[in-house]
Amino acid sequence: MIMQYDNFDKEMKDYINMAINIYSTIQDKNIIQDIFRYGTQKKYEEYFFTKFDKMILSLFIAGFMIKGNLKDKLEFYDDIKLKQLLEFINLQEGEIKELSDNDYTQFYNKYFLVNLGCIIENNFKESYGYIIKKVTPEIVLCALKNTKILDHYGRTYLNLPSFRSHQIFEALEYSIFQVNKDIIKIEEQPKKTQNSLNNTAYITNETSSEAPNQQHKQIRELKISVPELKKIETDVKEKFIGQEKAVEELLYNIFNNLLIAEMKGNGNFGTQRAIIFLDGPTGTGKTAIVRELSQLIGLPFVATPVTNYSATGYVGGNITDILGELLQKAGGNLELAQKGIIVLDEFDKISHNGSQGNLEMKRSVQHQLLDFMGGGTYIINKSTTPLFKDEIKFDTSNLTFICLAALTNLRSIKTEQNRTIGFEQLIQQPDQQIYSITPQSLIEMGLERELVGRFNTYIHTDYYDISALKKILTQSSISPLIGLENWIKATGKSLKKEDGIIDLIAKQAYELNTGARSLQTIINNIRTFLLKKVLTGLDKTIYLDCDTVSSIAEQTTMRKGRG
């Protein structure tokens, strides 16, 4: 298996050994940092590093310490200094202890194997669609891109709003995807057709053949042919089983927005971009679906709770922050950023029906959003350093806005109204109930009529019934049960399930009533139960029976009391 220590080449072993040396030195050490928090009154807060944080930092720092091409490549980005990295974990280079040669394999299997495998799987197979054939230090470092503790380092020492946008990761990606193609297997993609409006749906931006550095950035070319568009639809539908209709409607509305942006100035095509209101019960994948589509299409994507705006009582500054973050996600490419996706979550929480005290503030937030989504030009600071101003104009008229809401209270009202019709409706489950949520419903709920009028496209996700939950468990590429089995395989063992396990887990998840998240909750509890047996047990086969699963579910919800 590619993640096994014995299968690593010398370069990878040297790198992992260095990471192990660092981690073994600090794993039991209390490390506290005053982490800089943007957007809070108390800007510095004490943060205790977890063992997982320490492992991530050890893997990252090791790249700057091993001899060879990797260290030379990383040292090009001289704003990231080894001394600062070591200071971040309260460590001096001379304090790092080396393990004996015979101890590295055992230490790696105990502390690194499972976590590292999950990190690489999530970042490459899930996010990029690539299968790793050979693990290298570059792949590991690139996989650490989205970890929170590294972002804290960037914010604390480099004063960056988002460390994941640092050029070091673009250089690593270039090295992996362009130079060392033999170490990954790219999943089959339809061949691109010639660039014409008839056979290529959207084309923008020039690409550079140069590796990115401090002066040059590689800008991803957005060229998606019709066959590729259909493959995106198929892949995302297979991932989000039970939400196929929402996936299809979101994909083609987002894509049409891009076409409209491209066709501006070429005549009046009698259409306007979609401003989308996406509602659905909690746990049905609203944000996750949009994020997945944006990644596959190649668009910058920012999601933020709209309630963040009401916390301060005004929107202007926060909106500018969203646009700045979108620009960062686009690698500083303004043209691409202006065609990105902004998701405003928890939209129903700024409704003011029956509100007291903060009524005017909620109305003010809605009015600000009315202008924002309508399309206008905003001045934002392009610089990643707040003290340095590099102001540019950002046009929001081509952005795709998607406003999310669970509409929990409104759904309850609609359900109660249906129950008065007769006994048949009274006994229906939530996933069987049919009711209508209209623009007028949103107005009555407390959203301003003018704001509701901005929405010209309504899409919804559905409740998961037991059948859909079973399909997610057995067929989805993000099935938590398949993930559990893969985790156990990564340790050299296998999971054997009793007949009826799938039905039982799906039924328990349905009763928890938090959508697909219920499946993750149950599987996480099963994994916690199995941890010791998998990591330290001698048996190569791990058995899971229905009685055990039922007992785990019962113990999860029961707590001891004093009486």
Steps between C-alpha positions, in 0.01 A plus 500: 500500500632843409458642851704225669837619635692214337373603156644854521815586306804652673392861445157433649645307795745782576212745495269286715783426744560872548127558557498214753801647680323835534167349603651256753676797662185713538214249518471512881600864530238763584521759222293815528496783246331838497318449172397809307125502428365725227167668556491467880529762770761291679743451214738262679367190671681215674491179303622158618651287225340158460705192412358518150615865476847392608508224237399741222765750604765228530427384145512856369819603683680180398483615137724795586756284683582198283782539253428495128281647231194548719682720750653705218156545345337607827777741594413702189204630702713682753208659683450158661795463734602181680575699814145636509353156439696359793402798715137429416532160670729636777794289389868555438665302218752354743222355715376263229571140601571225250344156531699185436467349152294207629243728666388706200275236343318428827461869583371578151243219512377610842471876449526595132365224274124547535500880532736550207302261283176686574656841433637394160180317404280798587715758326587316181228245426209703639611852407700443181384160372849348493622166627849498650729229368807606694516723808764773499578783742355746247168314507489501880576871525242584234239292687555714811380809312157530661588411860396760754820501708712597199256780428555618858874503436455711186271745678723524808843538336434604141188712562318320219119488490519146359822298500356239259530756220878533552708449184683209664196281450462606138864402443441163664189441289691593186776258594253219563258546213732630227848367562460168685198355323640151544425508872124549463228344294263752348147366477371467145359826364334561160730667253458875465347615176591809305409832652172600345171603655331194347715233657670672793274647759735746670851628427694766683851607605842431356726238652871522568746216448730641765511359852349753742734705717493831684457695175295261285189300576355225292135580422285196443331501163127447512418290193214260542356307210147366493612140575701627798199696622289185490772306682501761777123453530537120521787509751328742739168313479680178592656676796185671631251216462143612566563859387533436125242760399664775707845409361378525142318830551793660684760385247323633192396827663857567614630410157245716321607794717851455362371496144299817561812669638695397189230619260462847654574765243411265215134594487185452709430130544178557695621328817645597835726328746341279762494625858420181685306430818588147611300355788498157656509319833818496706747235390387472139826632354410852386844655550689181415331465161581858400858464621546180298358656184719809535813285534419285198410798281806688624336803660607679816248439778433672834234397752412709802209516747295812428458536877863618514378830362234559761755453777657838427190684383632590154597307189740711292826390662399136512395497136838642404661217699299244302613648169859514621485134597350413163788680332746300711327174400540606136875540549477877458333465159232773510323383182456151641400628846224714350339182361523307826239363738392658829288288733312688772394244759234517775303749295176435691666626820494863380120491465344745744148374550421524869853620580561739784797728561703414190217559252659808342840334480354202312319733262823690444681174420232406248521839329878473470469152350240630257758737349780246520319223311358745248846559356727793563862605528687483831846623591704227669855469622684251282796482738517209743658736755238726663756776559576529128230628265473377143144594416315368197141508373303177529187465284240265656259496206632165369525318832278202573319560829347199676307567821447198725230441759373201696162673554443278804221711652329557165509127423341427837219744426441353156500148644244594768281657232511177300416291806165673537391360163441150630627187668702392194728803533525464876689172478735607221874520566686827422648354180150411378338838563434727204448870556577824321749769601451808282656849486196620695587249774843663535345847516256388770794347686668841522718548193453836325290482184772678297762250615281200421443660160874463429461121499404376156592134549371270776661162563459265793662189645285217632471304822688171495277197537637165619546377143716803409706462819570136409614604152734761650650233727558250220546705182611858568866587444486682834328219690619511863465120519726449197736752661501290820581186302782679314642629829508147639663375177769768539602331825537163325172357633147447363144559620240221486139618543203292610203486263253775585763755609420735210127500576564555870738795453266663246205463739698648791615790281144567391388516863777748585344727235805706404519382141818344366686637803321234705690233307830670578406525869418130527808386304725726711359337815565154352855601412557630853380164634737312266806726539686299761426167330611627158813682613632259764315170451662192348196382302519574128121489459278744691144374549203735527158359592156655537490467880825694527372779273174522698692515826731772367200709393337457841814590694553808282176662616496374862684681778548416866334725755517536876124451544 
